[in-house]
Amino acid sequence: MNLIETIERENGKKSLPTVHVGDTVEVHYLIKEGDKERVQLFIGTIIADKGRGIRRSITVRRLVQGEGVERLFPLHSPRVKDVVITRRGEVRRAKLYFLRDRVGKQTRLKELLGEKVRKEREFEKAMRAAASQESDSASQA
C-alpha cells in the first residue's frame, strides 16, 4: 500500500452514503457566521460526481426563486457534516448538465423504485460488512 492511500484512509471519513448522480440529497453543511457556527441544509439534485477517495466531490443543483444554484461539496470535508439521500433518481447519464437548460417540471427525474433499489441496498450492506471486516483484521494485525 502506498503512502497516499494510507494518508487518505487516516484522514477521510469512515463511512459515506452511497450517492449517485440523479439522487435528491440534503447536504448538512457547517457555516461560520462571525464567531458562531451552524448547520445549513442544501437540498438539491446531484448533477455530477467526480474524483475518488478523499478527493471525491459532488455537484448539487437546486432552484431558488426560479434561479438555478449549484454548489460543489467535497464529501470528505469537515464542513460537510452529513449527506442524506431523500430520493433516488433513475438516470442514464453520468453528468446531468442538460438540467441547466431546463425550467419547471422539465427538471424532474424519474424515481428509482422497486427491485433496483432493493438490490442496491443489499449491495451497500455487503460492502459495509466487507469494509468492517477489513478494518477489524487491520486493527488486529
Secondary structure as UniProt FT lines:
FT   HELIX           3..11
FT   TURN            21..22
FT   STRAND          24..33
FT   TURN            34..35
FT   STRAND          36..50
FT   HELIX           53..55
FT   STRAND          57..64
FT   TURN            65..66
FT   STRAND          67..74
FT   TURN            75..76
FT   TURN            78..79
FT   STRAND          80..87
FT   STRAND          89..90
FT   HELIX           97..101
FT   HELIX           104..107
FT   STRAND          110..111
FT   HELIX           115..140
//
